[in-house]
Amino acid sequence: MKIEITLDKQAIREIENAAKKAAVEAMEKLRKDILDSETMPFDTGDMQNNQTFVAVEGEEEINGEEIYSVSLITGSPQARRLYYHPEYQFQQGHNDNAGALWLEPYINGDKKDFVQTEFARIFKEKSGV
């Protein structure tokens, strides 16, 4: 018995591209949801509006496997200090829910499936799967 399998490389590339685009869009949705929830500390707005962005690391190969990374970055110097100190008294003039640990709902809280759900929805839309 002989089995022959032919892969459609173009279709595979299209699915990979749909997955990459869906990852970026899902992360952008996360960024927007964080801004809409008004949970980040806000003084002048620089940390939230300019220093929080989606970063895409290009494809690299590790142990023969291609890696494509999409991350939400807050690059301001004070971000780490503010994030890990819920005891601080955060002003809430601009963001009503401002405080520390603003990503916690997306990690362990009620929005922990947010990125996964958005990715799946966008991927289906882009790939036609």
N, C-alpha and C positions, 0 to 999 in steps of 0.2 A: 504494500500500500504506500502510495506517495502523495504527500500533501504539499501544495505549493501556495504560498501566501505572498500577495503583492500589496505593498503599502502605497497608499496615495500620499506622496510626500507633500504635495501642494495642500491637500486637505489637513494634514498634520500641522503644517506651517500656519494655516489659517486659524486652527484651533489654538495653537500656541500664542498667536498674536491676539486673539480674542481674550485669552486668559490674562495676558499682560495688560491690555487696555482695561479689562474689568478690574484688575488689581489696583491700578492707578485711580480709576473712577470711584471704587469702593473706599479707598483711603481719602479721597477728596470729600466724599459724602460724610465720612467720619469727622474730618476737619470742620465741615460745615455744621454738623450736628453739635459738635462741641461749642462752636461759636454761638449757635442758636440757643443752646441750653444755658448760656451765660454763666458758666462755672469757672472759667479761668480768671485769675486775678487781673484786674484792669486798672491801671493808673493812667498812663498816657495812651495805652492801646498798642504800643509797639510790640510787646511780647505776643499778644494775641493776633494782631493784624499783619505784622511784618515778619516776625521771627518764628511763627508756626507755619510750616509748609510741608508739602509732600515731596519726599526725596526718592528718586529712582536710581538704584545702583544698576549699572549695565550688566549684561550677561558676563559671567565669568565661569570658569570651569574649576570645580573642586572635586578631586578624585574621579574624574571622568564624567561628572554630572554638572550640567549647566545650572547656574544659580542666577535668579533674577529677583531682586529685592526691592520692595516698596515700603517706605517707612514714613511715619508722621514724626516730624522733628520740631522741637521747640528749642531754638538755638540761642536764646537770650541768656546772659550770664546768671540772672536771678532765677531762672526757671526751676532748677533743681532744688534750690533753697526753699522756694515757695511751695513747690510740689510736696515735699516731704515734711512740712511743718504745719499740721492742722491747728496747732495751738496759736498761731499768729492771728491777729485781729485784722481780717481782710476788709477793706472798704468795699461797699456794695453800691456805690453811686451809679456806676455804669453797668455792672453785671450783678443782677440781684442775687444770684446763687454763688458768687465768687468764693473760692476757698481752695484748700489744698486737695491733692489726690483727684484732680478733675478727670482723670482717665479711669478711675476705679469702676464706675458703672459699666464700662466697656470691657473690663478685665474680669471682674468677678460679680458684677451687679446685674441689674435688670436689663442692661443693654449688651450683655456679653456675646450675644449672637449677631449683633448689629452688622459688623464688617462681613462676617461669613454669609449672612442673608443677602446683603447688598451685592457682594461678589457673585453669588449664585444667580441672582436675578439679572445682573448686568451681563454675566457670561452667557446665560441662556439667550439673552437678547442679541448679543453680538455674534455668537457662534451658530445660532439657529438650532442648537441641540435641544 
